[in-house]
Every structure is written in C-alpha cells, then in structure tokens.
Amino acid sequence: MLILLIDELISFFPLLNAFAYISTRTVAATFTSGLIVFLLSPPMIRFLKKHQKNGQPIRPDGPKRHIIEKSGTPTMGGVIILLGVIVSSLLWADLSNRYIWVVGFVALFFGLIGFYDDYLKVFNSSSNGLGSIYKIMLQIFISIISIYFLTTHVADFDQVVFLPFLKDFSINLGIFFIIFSTIVIVGSSNSVNLTDGLDGLAIMPVMIAIGSFGLIAYLTGNILFSEYLNIQYMPGSGELAIICGAVIGSGIGFLWYNAPPAMIFMGDTGSLSLGSIIGIIAVITKHEFVLLIIGGLFVLEATSVIVQVISFRLTGKRIFKMAPLHHHFEQKGWSEPTIVIRFWIISLILALIGLLTLKLR
C-alpha cells in the first residue's frame, strides 16, 4: 500500500528510493509488526484475562507442574500476531503481487479455524475444542483453494517439485501437485500447533524457519541469485520476504510477553496460522522438501505423536513418557527453560543445514 504513495513522492524525496527495494521494506515490515504487537499486547492481555476467567484449559493428563504453572494464563494471543503480520504486510508489500494475497488468504483462514477452536476450549472450559476431523477438513479445503488458484491464475507457477542436494532434477506431479501441496501446508500448520506447548517454545523456531524461507523467497525471486545457486527462479516470490519479516517482527513482539513465565499463549489462532504461512511459502518457492529440514523440530514433535499413537494402538505400550516430545522431557524432569532453549538450538542448527542445500547441489 505504502509503495504506491512512495512512488508518487519519490521525485520530491529521492531518499525514498530505498523503499523500492524488497530488503528495505522487509526491515520496515519487521519493525512495524513488532511495534504493533508490542504495543497492543498489554491491553489485549488485560481484555483476555477479564473475559477468560480460567484462561486456556490445560490437558488434565499432562505433567502436574505444567498444569499448576499454566492454569489461568489467557490464550488467543495469535490474534495479535496475525494482526501485526497482516497490517504490516498490507502497508509494505506490493499488493499487485498475487503471492501476497494467497499467503494472506491461507494465514487468515487458518487463523480463523484456530480462533474458533480456541473459543470453544475457553467457552466450554475444556482442552477439547473443534473436533480434529472438522479442523483437518477445513484446513484441506482452504489449502486446495489456494493451490488451485496458484496453478491456474499465476503464469509462472507450475506443478513441479525439486529435491534438495540434486541439481537440475525435478518431478512434474501434475494433478497430484494439489494433493502434495495440501499435505505440506496442513502438515506444517499442525506440526507447529503440536510444538506450541511450553512458554516460548514454538515462536522462536517459527521465527527461525520463517527467516530462512524469507531468504529463500528473496533468492528464488531474483534471477541472478537463482541462476548462481541453480535453484528454480520464481518471479515475484521475493516479495514474500516482506511477509516473512512481518512474522519475525510479530514473533519478537509476542515473545516479550510469551517468555517464561508466559503472560499469554498464542493458542491455535497463532500456531495454525503461522504454520500455514511457512507451508504455503515452502510450496511457492518450490522448497517443500527443504522444509522437512528447516522445520525439522516441528517434524520431530509431530512424529513423536504419530509414533506414540501407533505404538499404543498396536502394542498397548508407549514409547515416550508423554507426547509431543517436549512433554516427554518435561516428564523426565527437565526444567522448562532447559527444554525450550535446547529446542531453539536444535531448530537453529536444522535451519542452517537446510540453507546449505541451496549451494550443495
């Protein structure tokens, strides 16, 4: 939005030419979203405490220490995160870019699904919100719409996928690309949701992952860099770096209040929307398999739940003391800050490995 105003004023104020660059607008989006979240969080926390008498319902089968410490903490903080991302992106992104609208569409509606889920939990004072089947079906529906739009209304977007570490190797999935991409988006969204279980645990890995994909988006959207790195050139994808910057800014602002002991939880409103943003950007930039590496922490958390369920149903035994994985270590006696910081370190290492795939081909 502001880019149109800048174009009109640039002849009078030449310094504004700096905002013609994606890098400058990404930094501006980061600061804008961070300021929005930082300033709006205190009144939002007071509002939620007033209207959520018991805060976010905690799983009764969880660690006792976890139940005692988390009870009464308000949820739905994802509303502020999403607000910061959307407002900042609308201000600094090129709104003629269709990728911006697709990512915004996915983020908004995944956020609405999460919001309704959070509302049901708070309203019913239960850790059970919207049924998982209904939740997944809605996510699939939104994902299919977004991918169908990309494949039919964006000229340079095709149905090809690439594998990391391999140069000039691609697979044309055809109609199956919609199914594949839907799995990526829905899987990414729910993996982040499963990771969001301790104060600050999910938001930092989200910022690390989205920062990595912001760089990937910038490189794939630049013909010189993409040719040098032998990665697929995706015209217009560089603009997505601005949304990534907005997510990082919102994450920083939110972490100020979500750091242990958390004053507010992001809830499904935040985790589902943030996970979907990572997933759809991975699809647009053609780095879906790299997401498995960069988002490896989320994959581990989701896998721990899947393995736990399968093991219990087949053998009646549990592999982990509790799933997702962070609760397993909590049950083993690890302190919350220890788990959170170690998981942050793992997330950073995996992101660096994922970024190495851009050159190692």
The 8 nearest C-alpha neighbors of each residue, nearest first, counted from 0:
[[1, 90, 2, 3, 89, 91, 94, 92],
 [2, 0, 4, 3, 90, 91, 5, 92],
 [1, 3, 5, 0, 4, 6, 91, 93],
 [4, 2, 6, 1, 5, 0, 7, 93],
 [3, 5, 1, 7, 6, 2, 8, 0],
 [4, 6, 2, 8, 7, 3, 9, 1],
 [7, 5, 3, 9, 4, 8, 2, 10],
 [6, 8, 4, 5, 9, 3, 10, 11],
 [9, 7, 5, 11, 10, 6, 12, 4],
 [8, 10, 12, 13, 6, 11, 15, 5],
 [11, 9, 8, 12, 13, 7, 6, 15],
 [12, 10, 9, 8, 13, 7, 15, 14],
 [11, 13, 9, 14, 10, 15, 8, 16],
 [14, 12, 9, 15, 16, 10, 11, 8],
 [15, 13, 16, 12, 17, 9, 18, 11],
 [16, 14, 17, 13, 9, 18, 12, 5],
 [15, 17, 14, 18, 19, 13, 9, 20],
 [18, 16, 15, 19, 20, 14, 23, 13],
 [19, 17, 20, 16, 23, 15, 24, 21],
 [18, 20, 16, 17, 21, 2, 15, 24],
 [21, 19, 18, 22, 23, 17, 24, 16],
 [20, 22, 24, 23, 25, 238, 19, 241],
 [21, 23, 25, 20, 24, 26, 240, 241],
 [24, 22, 26, 25, 18, 21, 20, 27],
 [23, 25, 27, 21, 26, 22, 18, 91],
 [26, 24, 241, 28, 22, 244, 27, 23],
 [25, 27, 29, 23, 24, 28, 30, 22],
 [26, 28, 24, 30, 25, 29, 31, 23],
 [29, 27, 245, 31, 25, 87, 26, 30],
 [30, 28, 248, 245, 244, 26, 27, 31],
 [29, 31, 33, 27, 28, 32, 248, 34],
 [32, 30, 28, 34, 33, 29, 87, 27],
 [33, 31, 83, 35, 249, 248, 87, 245],
 [32, 34, 248, 249, 252, 30, 36, 31],
 [33, 35, 37, 31, 32, 36, 38, 30],
 [36, 34, 32, 38, 33, 37, 83, 39],
 [35, 37, 252, 39, 33, 34, 38, 40],
 [36, 38, 252, 34, 35, 40, 39, 33],
 [39, 37, 35, 36, 40, 34, 41, 42],
 [38, 40, 36, 37, 41, 42, 35, 43],
 [39, 41, 43, 37, 42, 38, 36, 44],
 [42, 40, 44, 43, 39, 45, 38, 37],
 [43, 41, 45, 44, 40, 39, 46, 38],
 [44, 42, 40, 46, 41, 45, 47, 39],
 [43, 45, 41, 47, 46, 42, 40, 48],
 [46, 44, 42, 48, 43, 47, 49, 41],
 [47, 45, 43, 49, 44, 48, 42, 50],
 [46, 48, 50, 44, 49, 51, 45, 73],
 [49, 47, 51, 45, 46, 50, 73, 44],
 [48, 50, 46, 47, 51, 45, 52, 44],
 [49, 51, 47, 48, 52, 46, 54, 45],
 [52, 50, 54, 48, 47, 53, 49, 73],
 [51, 53, 54, 50, 48, 49, 71, 73],
 [52, 54, 71, 51, 55, 70, 56, 72],
 [55, 53, 71, 73, 72, 51, 52, 56],
 [54, 56, 74, 73, 72, 121, 57, 71],
 [55, 57, 126, 125, 124, 54, 120, 121],
 [56, 58, 126, 59, 66, 55, 70, 69],
 [57, 59, 60, 61, 126, 56, 66, 125],
 [58, 60, 61, 57, 66, 126, 62, 63],
 [61, 59, 58, 62, 63, 57, 66, 321],
 [62, 60, 58, 59, 63, 66, 65, 326],
 [61, 63, 65, 64, 330, 66, 60, 329],
 [64, 62, 66, 65, 61, 67, 60, 59],
 [63, 65, 67, 66, 62, 68, 69, 61],
 [64, 66, 62, 63, 68, 67, 69, 61],
 [65, 67, 63, 64, 69, 68, 70, 57],
 [68, 66, 64, 65, 70, 69, 63, 62],
 [67, 69, 65, 66, 70, 64, 260, 71],
 [70, 68, 66, 67, 72, 65, 71, 57],
 [71, 69, 72, 67, 66, 68, 57, 54],
 [70, 72, 54, 53, 73, 69, 55, 52],
 [71, 73, 54, 70, 263, 69, 55, 262],
 [74, 72, 54, 263, 55, 48, 47, 71],
 [73, 75, 264, 266, 55, 76, 263, 265],
 [76, 74, 266, 77, 265, 78, 268, 264],
 [77, 75, 265, 78, 264, 74, 79, 263],
 [269, 76, 78, 265, 268, 80, 75, 79],
 [77, 79, 76, 81, 80, 75, 82, 268],
 [80, 78, 82, 77, 81, 76, 36, 83],
 [81, 79, 77, 83, 249, 82, 78, 84],
 [80, 82, 84, 78, 83, 79, 77, 85],
 [83, 81, 79, 85, 80, 84, 86, 78],
 [82, 84, 32, 80, 81, 86, 85, 35],
 [83, 85, 245, 81, 87, 82, 246, 86],
 [84, 86, 88, 82, 87, 83, 81, 89],
 [87, 85, 89, 83, 88, 84, 82, 90],
 [86, 88, 90, 28, 32, 84, 89, 85],
 [89, 87, 85, 92, 91, 90, 86, 242],
 [88, 90, 86, 87, 91, 92, 0, 85],
 [89, 91, 0, 87, 1, 88, 92, 86],
 [90, 92, 88, 89, 24, 1, 28, 0],
 [93, 91, 88, 94, 89, 90, 241, 238],
 [94, 92, 95, 96, 2, 0, 91, 238],
 [93, 95, 96, 92, 0, 99, 89, 97],
 [94, 96, 93, 97, 99, 100, 92, 98],
 [97, 95, 94, 98, 99, 93, 235, 100],
 [98, 96, 100, 99, 95, 101, 153, 94],
 [97, 99, 101, 100, 96, 102, 236, 239],
 [100, 98, 97, 102, 101, 96, 103, 239],
 [99, 101, 103, 97, 98, 102, 104, 96],
 [102, 100, 104, 98, 103, 99, 145, 105],
 [103, 101, 105, 99, 104, 100, 106, 98],
 [102, 104, 100, 106, 101, 105, 107, 99],
 [105, 103, 101, 107, 102, 106, 100, 108],
 [104, 106, 102, 108, 103, 107, 109, 101],
 [107, 105, 272, 103, 109, 104, 108, 276],
 [108, 106, 110, 104, 105, 109, 103, 111],
 [109, 107, 111, 110, 105, 106, 104, 112],
 [110, 108, 272, 112, 106, 111, 107, 271],
 [109, 111, 272, 268, 107, 113, 108, 112],
 [112, 110, 108, 114, 113, 109, 115, 107],
 [113, 111, 109, 115, 110, 114, 116, 108],
 [112, 114, 268, 267, 116, 110, 111, 115],
 [113, 115, 268, 111, 117, 116, 112, 110],
 [114, 116, 118, 112, 117, 113, 111, 119],
 [115, 117, 129, 128, 113, 119, 114, 118],
 [118, 116, 114, 120, 115, 119, 113, 267],
 [117, 119, 115, 121, 116, 120, 122, 114],
 [118, 120, 128, 122, 116, 117, 121, 123],
 [121, 119, 128, 125, 117, 123, 118, 126],
 [120, 122, 124, 118, 119, 123, 55, 117],
 [123, 121, 119, 124, 120, 118, 125, 51],
 [122, 124, 125, 120, 121, 119, 128, 118],
 [125, 123, 121, 120, 122, 56, 126, 53],
 [124, 126, 120, 127, 123, 56, 121, 128],
 [125, 127, 56, 120, 58, 57, 128, 124],
 [128, 126, 125, 120, 129, 130, 119, 116],
 [129, 127, 120, 116, 119, 130, 126, 117],
 [128, 130, 116, 131, 134, 119, 127, 133],
 [129, 131, 133, 132, 134, 128, 127, 116],
 [130, 132, 134, 133, 135, 129, 128, 136],
 [131, 133, 135, 134, 130, 136, 129, 137],
 [134, 132, 136, 130, 131, 135, 137, 129],
 [133, 135, 131, 137, 132, 136, 130, 138],
 [136, 134, 138, 132, 137, 133, 131, 139],
 [137, 135, 139, 133, 138, 134, 132, 140],
 [138, 136, 140, 134, 139, 135, 133, 141],
 [137, 139, 135, 141, 136, 140, 142, 185],
 [138, 140, 142, 136, 137, 141, 143, 135],
 [139, 141, 137, 143, 138, 142, 136, 144],
 [142, 140, 144, 138, 143, 139, 137, 145],
 [141, 143, 139, 145, 181, 144, 140, 138],
 [144, 142, 146, 140, 145, 141, 147, 139],
 [145, 143, 147, 141, 142, 146, 148, 140],
 [144, 146, 148, 142, 143, 147, 101, 141],
 [147, 145, 149, 143, 148, 144, 177, 142],
 [146, 148, 144, 150, 149, 145, 143, 151],
 [147, 149, 145, 151, 146, 152, 150, 144],
 [150, 148, 146, 153, 147, 152, 151, 145],
 [149, 151, 147, 148, 156, 152, 157, 146],
 [150, 152, 148, 149, 153, 147, 154, 156],
 [153, 151, 148, 149, 150, 154, 147, 156],
 [154, 152, 149, 156, 155, 151, 150, 97],
 [155, 153, 156, 152, 151, 150, 157, 149],
 [156, 154, 153, 157, 233, 234, 150, 235],
 [155, 157, 153, 154, 150, 149, 158, 233],
 [158, 156, 159, 150, 155, 154, 149, 171],
 [159, 157, 176, 173, 171, 172, 160, 150],
 [158, 160, 171, 170, 157, 172, 169, 161],
 [161, 159, 170, 169, 285, 171, 158, 162],
 [162, 160, 169, 168, 285, 170, 163, 159],
 [161, 163, 165, 288, 164, 160, 169, 168],
 [164, 162, 165, 356, 289, 161, 288, 360],
 [163, 165, 360, 359, 356, 162, 166, 357],
 [166, 164, 360, 163, 162, 168, 167, 161],
 [165, 167, 360, 168, 164, 229, 230, 163],
 [168, 166, 169, 165, 229, 230, 161, 360],
 [169, 167, 166, 165, 161, 162, 170, 160],
 [168, 170, 161, 160, 159, 167, 171, 162],
 [171, 169, 160, 159, 172, 161, 168, 158],
 [170, 172, 159, 173, 158, 160, 169, 176],
 [173, 171, 176, 175, 158, 170, 159, 174],
 [172, 174, 175, 158, 171, 176, 159, 177],
 [173, 175, 176, 177, 172, 178, 158, 171],
 [176, 174, 178, 172, 177, 173, 179, 158],
 [177, 175, 179, 172, 174, 178, 158, 173],
 [176, 178, 180, 175, 179, 181, 146, 174],
 [179, 177, 181, 175, 176, 180, 182, 143],
 [178, 180, 176, 182, 181, 177, 175, 183],
 [181, 179, 183, 177, 182, 178, 176, 184],
 [180, 182, 178, 184, 142, 183, 179, 185],
 [181, 183, 179, 185, 180, 186, 184, 178],
 [184, 182, 180, 186, 181, 185, 278, 187],
 [185, 183, 278, 187, 181, 275, 186, 182],
 [186, 184, 188, 182, 187, 183, 181, 138],
 [185, 187, 183, 189, 184, 188, 182, 190],
 [188, 186, 274, 190, 184, 278, 185, 189],
 [274, 187, 189, 275, 271, 185, 186, 191],
 [188, 190, 192, 186, 191, 187, 193, 185],
 [191, 189, 297, 193, 187, 301, 192, 188],
 [192, 190, 194, 274, 189, 193, 188, 270],
 [191, 193, 189, 270, 190, 195, 194, 271],
 [192, 194, 190, 191, 195, 189, 301, 300],
 [195, 193, 191, 192, 201, 196, 300, 297],
 [196, 194, 201, 192, 193, 197, 200, 191],
 [195, 197, 194, 200, 198, 193, 201, 325],
 [198, 196, 200, 195, 199, 335, 339, 201],
 [199, 197, 259, 200, 261, 258, 257, 260],
 [198, 200, 258, 257, 202, 201, 197, 254],
 [201, 199, 339, 197, 198, 202, 195, 203],
 [202, 200, 195, 194, 204, 203, 199, 205],
 [201, 203, 205, 199, 204, 200, 250, 206],
 [202, 204, 206, 205, 201, 207, 200, 343],
 [205, 203, 207, 206, 201, 346, 202, 208],
 [204, 206, 202, 208, 203, 207, 209, 201],
 [207, 205, 203, 209, 247, 204, 208, 210],
 [206, 208, 204, 210, 205, 209, 203, 211],
 [209, 207, 211, 205, 210, 206, 293, 204],
 [208, 210, 212, 206, 211, 207, 243, 213],
 [211, 209, 213, 207, 208, 212, 206, 243],
 [212, 210, 208, 214, 209, 213, 207, 215],
 [213, 211, 215, 209, 214, 210, 216, 208],
 [212, 214, 240, 210, 216, 243, 211, 215],
 [213, 215, 217, 212, 211, 216, 218, 210],
 [214, 216, 212, 218, 217, 213, 219, 211],
 [217, 215, 237, 213, 219, 214, 236, 218],
 [216, 218, 237, 214, 220, 215, 219, 240],
 [219, 217, 215, 221, 220, 216, 224, 225],
 [220, 218, 232, 216, 225, 233, 221, 217],
 [219, 221, 237, 236, 234, 233, 217, 218],
 [222, 220, 218, 219, 224, 223, 225, 217],
 [221, 223, 225, 224, 232, 226, 220, 219],
 [224, 222, 226, 225, 221, 227, 218, 228],
 [223, 225, 227, 226, 221, 218, 222, 228],
 [226, 224, 230, 222, 228, 219, 227, 232],
 [227, 225, 229, 223, 224, 228, 222, 230],
 [226, 228, 224, 225, 229, 223, 230, 222],
 [227, 229, 225, 226, 230, 358, 224, 357],
 [230, 228, 226, 227, 225, 166, 231, 167],
 [229, 231, 225, 228, 232, 226, 219, 357],
 [230, 232, 233, 219, 225, 229, 285, 284],
 [233, 231, 219, 225, 222, 220, 234, 230],
 [232, 234, 220, 219, 236, 231, 235, 284],
 [235, 233, 220, 236, 232, 155, 221, 237],
 [234, 236, 237, 220, 238, 233, 96, 98],
 [235, 237, 220, 238, 216, 239, 234, 233],
 [238, 236, 217, 220, 216, 239, 235, 240],
 [237, 239, 240, 236, 241, 235, 21, 92],
 [238, 240, 241, 242, 237, 236, 216, 243],
 [239, 241, 213, 243, 238, 242, 237, 217],
 [242, 240, 25, 244, 239, 243, 238, 245],
 [241, 243, 245, 239, 244, 240, 88, 246],
 [244, 242, 240, 246, 213, 241, 245, 209],
 [243, 245, 29, 241, 247, 25, 242, 246],
 [244, 246, 29, 242, 84, 28, 248, 243],
 [247, 245, 243, 249, 244, 248, 84, 250],
 [248, 246, 250, 244, 206, 245, 249, 251],
 [249, 247, 33, 29, 245, 32, 251, 250],
 [250, 248, 33, 32, 246, 252, 80, 251],
 [249, 251, 247, 253, 248, 252, 254, 246],
 [252, 250, 254, 248, 253, 249, 247, 33],
 [251, 253, 37, 33, 249, 36, 250, 255],
 [252, 254, 250, 255, 251, 256, 257, 249],
 [255, 253, 257, 251, 256, 258, 252, 250],
 [254, 256, 253, 252, 257, 258, 251, 37],
 [255, 257, 254, 262, 253, 258, 261, 263],
 [258, 256, 261, 254, 199, 263, 255, 262],
 [257, 259, 261, 199, 254, 256, 198, 260],
 [260, 258, 261, 198, 257, 199, 336, 262],
 [259, 261, 258, 262, 198, 257, 68, 256],
 [262, 260, 257, 259, 258, 263, 198, 256],
 [261, 263, 256, 257, 72, 260, 264, 73],
 [262, 264, 73, 261, 74, 257, 72, 76],
 [263, 265, 74, 266, 76, 73, 75, 257],
 [266, 264, 76, 77, 269, 75, 74, 268],
 [267, 265, 75, 268, 74, 264, 269, 77],
 [266, 268, 113, 270, 269, 271, 117, 192],
 [269, 267, 113, 114, 110, 77, 266, 75],
 [77, 268, 270, 265, 267, 272, 271, 266],
 [269, 271, 192, 267, 273, 272, 191, 274],
 [270, 272, 188, 274, 267, 273, 269, 192],
 [271, 273, 110, 106, 109, 275, 269, 274],
 [274, 272, 276, 270, 275, 271, 269, 277],
 [188, 275, 273, 187, 271, 277, 191, 276],
 [274, 276, 188, 278, 272, 273, 184, 277],
 [277, 275, 273, 279, 278, 274, 106, 280],
 [276, 278, 274, 280, 275, 279, 209, 281],
 [279, 277, 184, 275, 281, 187, 276, 280],
 [278, 280, 282, 281, 276, 184, 277, 275],
 [279, 281, 283, 282, 277, 278, 284, 276],
 [282, 280, 287, 286, 278, 284, 279, 283],
 [281, 283, 279, 285, 280, 287, 284, 286],
 [284, 282, 280, 285, 281, 279, 236, 156],
 [283, 285, 281, 286, 282, 216, 280, 219],
 [286, 284, 282, 283, 287, 281, 160, 161],
 [287, 285, 281, 289, 284, 288, 282, 290],
 [286, 288, 281, 290, 289, 282, 285, 183],
 [289, 287, 290, 291, 286, 162, 163, 292],
 [288, 290, 286, 292, 291, 287, 353, 293],
 [289, 291, 293, 288, 287, 292, 294, 286],
 [292, 290, 289, 295, 288, 294, 293, 298],
 [291, 293, 295, 290, 289, 353, 294, 349],
 [294, 292, 350, 290, 353, 349, 295, 291],
 [293, 295, 290, 291, 292, 297, 296, 208],
 [294, 296, 292, 298, 291, 297, 293, 299],
 [295, 297, 299, 298, 294, 346, 300, 345],
 [296, 298, 190, 300, 295, 299, 294, 191],
 [299, 297, 295, 301, 296, 300, 302, 190],
 [300, 298, 302, 296, 297, 301, 303, 295],
 [299, 301, 297, 303, 324, 323, 298, 302],
 [302, 300, 298, 190, 304, 303, 299, 297],
 [303, 301, 305, 299, 304, 300, 298, 306],
 [304, 302, 306, 300, 301, 305, 323, 324],
 [303, 305, 307, 322, 323, 301, 302, 306],
 [304, 306, 302, 308, 307, 303, 309, 301],
 [307, 305, 309, 303, 308, 304, 310, 302],
 [308, 306, 304, 310, 305, 309, 317, 318],
 [307, 309, 311, 305, 310, 306, 312, 304],
 [310, 308, 306, 312, 311, 307, 313, 305],
 [309, 311, 307, 313, 308, 312, 314, 306],
 [310, 312, 315, 316, 308, 317, 314, 309],
 [313, 311, 309, 310, 315, 314, 308, 316],
 [314, 312, 310, 311, 315, 309, 316, 308],
 [315, 313, 316, 311, 310, 312, 317, 309],
 [314, 316, 311, 312, 313, 310, 317, 309],
 [317, 315, 311, 314, 310, 318, 312, 313],
 [318, 316, 311, 319, 307, 310, 320, 315],
 [319, 317, 307, 316, 320, 310, 306, 311],
 [320, 318, 321, 317, 327, 322, 307, 324],
 [319, 321, 327, 330, 318, 317, 322, 326],
 [320, 322, 327, 319, 326, 323, 324, 330],
 [323, 321, 324, 304, 326, 327, 303, 319],
 [322, 324, 304, 300, 325, 303, 326, 321],
 [323, 325, 322, 327, 300, 326, 303, 328],
 [326, 324, 327, 328, 323, 329, 338, 322],
 [327, 325, 329, 324, 328, 321, 323, 322],
 [328, 326, 321, 320, 324, 330, 325, 329],
 [329, 327, 331, 330, 326, 325, 333, 332],
 [328, 330, 326, 333, 332, 331, 327, 325],
 [329, 331, 327, 332, 328, 326, 62, 320],
 [332, 330, 328, 329, 333, 327, 320, 326],
 [331, 333, 329, 330, 334, 328, 327, 335],
 [332, 334, 329, 328, 331, 335, 337, 338],
 [333, 335, 337, 336, 332, 338, 329, 328],
 [334, 336, 338, 337, 339, 333, 329, 197],
 [337, 335, 339, 338, 334, 340, 259, 198],
 [338, 336, 334, 335, 340, 339, 341, 333],
 [339, 337, 335, 341, 336, 340, 342, 334],
 [338, 340, 336, 200, 342, 337, 341, 335],
 [341, 339, 343, 342, 337, 338, 336, 344],
 [342, 340, 344, 343, 338, 339, 337, 345],
 [341, 343, 345, 339, 344, 340, 338, 346],
 [344, 342, 340, 346, 341, 345, 204, 339],
 [343, 345, 341, 347, 342, 346, 348, 340],
 [346, 344, 342, 348, 343, 347, 349, 341],
 [347, 345, 343, 349, 344, 348, 204, 296],
 [348, 346, 350, 344, 349, 345, 343, 351],
 [347, 349, 345, 351, 350, 346, 344, 352],
 [350, 348, 352, 346, 293, 351, 347, 292],
 [351, 349, 293, 353, 347, 352, 348, 346],
 [350, 352, 354, 348, 353, 349, 355, 347],
 [353, 351, 349, 355, 350, 354, 348, 356],
 [354, 352, 350, 293, 292, 351, 355, 356],
 [353, 355, 351, 356, 352, 357, 350, 211],
 [356, 354, 352, 357, 353, 358, 359, 351],
 [357, 355, 359, 354, 358, 353, 164, 163],
 [356, 358, 355, 354, 359, 228, 230, 360],
 [359, 357, 356, 355, 228, 360, 354, 229],
 [360, 358, 356, 164, 357, 355, 165, 163],
 [359, 164, 165, 166, 358, 356, 357, 163]]
